[in-house]
Amino acid sequence: MSRGERRRYWRPALLLVGVLLVAFGSWQLRGGGKDGAATAAAVEAPSIEPKASLSPTSTASVAAAAVPVETPRVWQQLQARPVKTELHQSLLSDLARHHRYPPENRAIKNPAQDPISQTHGTDRRTTRGEDGAALTLWTDRKFYLRGDAVHVYAYLARAGEGRVAADFRALLVYDDRRIVAELDLEDGDGDRIYEAELEAGVHGGESLPAGIYKVVVDTDIGGLRDAVAFTLSEDIGRYTGALRDFVTAGGNLLVEAEVEVSRAARYYFRASLYNNPDTPIGSTQYAAELAPGRHWVPLEFYGLMIRDRGQDGPYLVKQLSLARVAVPMARGGVLEADYYTGRYRLEQFTDAPYRALAGE
């Protein structure tokens, strides 16, 4: 049977499989996904509130106040115990560690724990069949802006053989309901990794809406099929590339990054700080309502978090991310800032825990 004949035979079955798989798998992107829009908007963005409104035309500094944290009563109850078990001591240590830094800060032990990398990192999916075959597929990014090139990859492997030749069929599906297009995955260089390229937000001259898209992939071996998802966003704004830094009166490192937005909305920012490209310190986040125009966004790293890593500056602002709060969360790529701060000494930073629970 020729390749064209196989395609004509498989096309009706693929359309049916695509619809069923999309309906069955919708929980992965809505209820069960890591970056579901409702969860992202509810959990990530509200961590900080702006103190003042911003000018729509001038570059303005954005002020923020940390969300107050209630003193946990469980701490007081455990501390009052005359005899503490190993579990009690472990809980006390966990509480102290939880309140060591402000809620918008998070210490990072290794680069794999960087929350920006975790959110934006490539997500490979592998589905295994009963005969030992395995289908692996992924996109080169999770989030795209209109006009970006989307690359979809897939390969089929057998135990003891590695990657094998296969005939892939794929559907592009929008919002778990609408089949947008059929995609051809081709092995252009003979490495048995099949690829399709498409322009984000456009198909056949038609503009596609922002939202969640799936690429449903079926094979001709073992009935293996799976889907990989990506998000198309627009109007998220951008970092201009301008940054500045100083130590605050409270002994924290404040990095200000200039952003430009074209839409009045609530925006969510994250930054990761490193001693060097391979040694992370921690991350911070900030959210604010912004008017159209340019603004300086404050990204503050708690001084004790820096001291805990035991190294003088300069410090590397390695990654910056920006999102507009929407459903789903509108994200673009990550800015590799490669920005080094001043040569600050550790003693310039506070050595006090954010919440000194032991003294309460």
FENDAGI-V580918 format. One record per residue. RES is the residue in one small letter. PHI is phi in whole degrees, -180 to 180 (999 if undefined). PSI is psi in degrees with one decimal (NA if undefined). OMEGA is omega in whole degrees, -180 to 180 (NA if undefined). Layout:
# FENDAGI-V580918
RES PHI PSI OMEGA
RES PHI PSI OMEGA
This chain:
# FENDAGI-V580918
m 999 130.2 -178
s -72 165.7 179
r -61 -40.7 179
g -65 -39.4 179
e -66 -39.5 178
r -61 -39.8 -179
r -65 -41.9 179
r -65 -34.3 180
y -70 -41.0 -174
w -81 -21.9 -171
r -59 -49.4 179
p -62 -39.8 180
a -65 -40.3 -180
l -64 -41.5 179
l -61 -42.4 179
l -66 -45.6 180
v -62 -40.9 -179
g -61 -45.1 -180
v -63 -44.1 -179
l -66 -43.3 -179
l -66 -39.6 178
v -62 -46.2 -179
a -65 -42.4 -177
f -69 -34.0 -173
g -96 9.7 -174
s -64 -25.7 -180
w -63 -26.2 -177
q -64 -32.9 -178
l -99 -18.2 -177
r -103 -65.7 -178
g -85 -36.9 -168
g -104 -7.7 -176
g -74 154.1 180
k -66 -31.0 -171
d -120 36.0 177
g -57 140.7 -171
a -62 -45.1 -177
a -63 -39.8 179
t -66 -45.3 -178
a -60 -45.6 -177
a -67 -34.3 -176
a -82 -33.6 -172
v -96 -44.3 -171
e -81 -50.5 -166
a -71 -37.7 -170
p -78 11.9 -172
s -66 -25.9 -176
i -139 142.9 178
e -115 139.9 177
p -74 146.5 179
k -81 -30.9 -173
a -141 154.7 176
s -73 162.1 -173
l -114 149.6 178
s -72 135.4 -179
p -76 -11.0 -175
t -118 -27.1 -176
s -103 163.2 174
t -81 119.2 -175
a -127 150.6 175
s -82 139.7 180
v -101 121.0 179
a -96 149.9 -177
a -140 153.5 175
a -126 132.4 -180
a -69 146.2 177
v -67 129.1 -179
p -64 145.1 -180
v -113 124.9 179
e -72 143.2 177
t -69 121.4 -177
p -67 125.9 178
r -66 -28.1 -180
v -63 -31.4 177
w -61 -48.5 -179
q -63 -38.9 -180
q -67 -41.5 179
l -69 -39.8 180
q -65 -30.1 -178
a -76 -12.9 -179
r -70 128.4 179
p -68 -30.4 178
v -123 127.1 -178
k -116 129.4 177
t -79 175.8 177
e -63 -36.7 177
l -65 -42.5 178
h -60 -45.1 -179
q -64 -37.5 179
s -65 -41.2 178
l -65 -40.1 178
l -63 -42.3 179
s -64 -41.7 179
d -63 -41.2 179
l -65 -42.4 179
a -64 -41.1 179
r -66 -38.1 -180
h -64 -32.7 -177
h -102 10.1 -178
r -70 -35.7 179
y -121 160.3 178
p -65 159.7 -173
p -64 -22.7 -180
e -83 -6.7 179
n -105 147.6 178
r -144 123.5 177
a -71 145.8 180
i -122 124.1 -179
k -86 -34.0 178
n -147 159.5 -175
p -57 -27.8 -180
a -67 -19.9 180
q -90 -1.4 179
d -60 118.6 -176
p -62 -27.7 177
i -68 -44.3 178
s -65 -37.9 180
q -65 -39.3 -180
t -71 -40.5 -171
h -101 -6.4 -177
g -65 152.9 179
t -64 137.1 -178
d -114 104.2 179
r -89 135.8 179
r -114 133.3 177
t -126 125.8 178
t -117 130.3 -176
r -109 140.4 177
g -97 170.3 -179
e -69 -23.8 -178
d -89 8.4 178
g 93 -6.5 177
a -75 151.5 -179
a -138 131.5 177
l -102 125.5 178
t -120 132.0 179
l -145 154.3 -179
w -165 164.3 169
t -111 158.8 -176
d -72 -17.0 176
r -146 165.3 175
k -94 -26.8 -173
f -129 133.8 -179
y -132 152.2 171
l -103 156.1 -179
r -54 130.2 -179
g 97 -15.6 177
d -66 154.3 174
a -88 124.4 178
v -99 125.9 178
h -112 124.6 178
v -111 132.1 -178
y -124 147.3 177
a -154 146.3 170
y -150 156.4 179
l -115 133.3 -179
a -129 148.5 174
r -120 145.9 179
a -58 128.4 179
g 82 -8.7 -179
e -115 -22.7 -174
g 78 -152.5 -179
r -70 139.2 -179
v -126 160.1 177
a -67 144.4 -177
a -152 161.7 175
d -111 106.6 -177
f -97 143.9 171
r -127 140.0 -173
a -142 147.1 175
l -122 138.9 170
l -96 122.6 -174
v -124 135.8 179
y -106 129.8 171
d 55 33.6 176
d 62 12.0 -175
r -132 -41.5 -170
r -106 121.3 174
i -81 115.6 -174
v -87 -43.6 -173
a -163 160.2 166
e -96 139.3 -178
l -116 143.9 175
d -101 120.3 175
l -99 120.4 -175
e -123 147.8 175
d -97 89.6 -173
g -75 -25.4 -175
d -117 7.3 175
g 79 11.5 -180
d -89 2.9 179
r 65 22.1 166
i -106 118.1 -174
y -94 141.0 -172
e -136 144.4 169
a -129 142.9 178
e -122 136.0 177
l -143 159.8 179
e -90 125.5 -178
a -64 128.0 174
g 89 1.5 -179
v -141 137.5 172
h -150 125.9 178
g 58 33.3 -179
g 81 -1.3 -179
e -99 135.8 176
s -78 130.1 -179
l -99 147.5 -179
p -73 155.3 173
a -67 151.5 180
g 149 -161.8 -177
i -98 130.9 179
y -119 148.3 174
k -122 144.5 169
v -110 110.2 -180
v -92 122.9 -174
v -118 132.0 177
d -122 152.5 -179
t -122 171.4 177
d -100 11.0 -178
i -126 120.0 172
g 69 9.0 180
g 66 20.9 -179
l -71 135.5 176
r -153 151.4 178
d -163 -179.8 -180
a -141 146.9 174
v -124 146.0 -173
a -118 153.9 170
f -147 163.0 -178
t -115 132.3 174
l -100 124.2 -178
s -124 166.1 175
e -153 159.5 177
d 55 50.7 178
i -98 -7.4 -176
g 85 -172.9 -178
r -157 155.1 168
y -82 136.1 -180
t -80 -17.2 -176
g 100 -9.3 179
a -85 127.3 177
l -136 155.3 175
r -150 159.1 -175
d -150 155.2 174
f -165 166.4 176
v -93 130.4 -178
t -78 169.1 177
a -63 -25.4 179
g -85 1.1 178
g 84 30.4 177
n -115 159.4 177
l -93 119.6 178
l -109 118.9 174
v -108 126.3 177
e -109 129.8 -180
a -118 133.2 180
e -84 133.3 177
v -125 157.5 176
e -129 126.0 179
v -126 149.9 -179
s -108 -6.9 -177
r -128 134.5 174
a -70 120.8 -176
a -170 176.9 174
r -93 131.0 -177
y -120 153.7 -176
y -128 128.1 -174
f -124 145.0 174
r -139 151.2 178
a -145 147.3 177
s -120 138.6 -176
l -115 135.6 -178
y -129 155.1 169
n -75 -38.6 175
n -153 174.6 -174
p -56 -21.3 -177
d -111 -0.6 -176
t -125 97.1 -177
p -77 156.3 174
i -109 -58.5 -179
g 179 -179.6 -180
s -126 161.6 175
t -138 163.9 179
q -143 158.8 -178
y -154 142.7 177
a -136 142.2 -179
a -160 154.5 170
e -82 123.6 -178
l -120 141.1 172
a -88 161.5 177
p -57 140.6 180
g 132 -163.2 -180
r -106 143.2 -178
h -146 148.5 171
w -92 122.0 -178
v -102 125.5 -179
p -84 126.4 178
l -122 101.0 -169
e -105 130.5 178
f -109 123.3 -176
y -64 135.8 -174
g -58 -41.3 -178
l -65 -32.8 178
m -62 -36.8 177
i -72 -43.5 180
r -61 -36.0 -179
d -62 -20.5 178
r -89 -10.9 167
g 69 33.9 180
q -142 133.9 176
d -68 163.3 177
g -75 177.3 11
p -76 159.3 180
y -115 149.4 -176
l -100 119.6 168
v -84 102.2 -169
k -85 -46.8 -175
q -134 145.5 174
l -131 137.2 175
s -129 154.6 -176
l -140 138.8 177
a -145 149.1 171
r -101 129.6 -177
v -69 116.9 -178
a -157 -178.6 176
v -124 106.9 -4
p -75 167.7 179
m -56 127.5 -177
a -88 111.7 -178
r -127 155.7 172
g -121 -149.1 179
g -81 -178.8 180
v -101 136.2 175
l -90 117.6 173
e -82 93.1 -168
a -67 -38.8 -178
d 52 43.5 -177
y -109 128.0 178
y -105 135.9 180
t -80 -176.8 175
g -66 169.2 -179
r -86 72.7 -179
y -81 149.5 176
r -95 150.8 -178
l -57 -37.0 -177
e -68 -9.3 176
q -77 -14.0 -177
f -102 150.3 -179
t -62 145.9 175
d -112 13.2 -178
a -95 135.7 174
p -61 150.2 180
y -59 -42.8 175
r -126 108.5 -178
a -82 79.9 -174
l -63 -33.3 -176
a -64 -24.7 -178
g -93 2.2 -175
e -96 NA NA
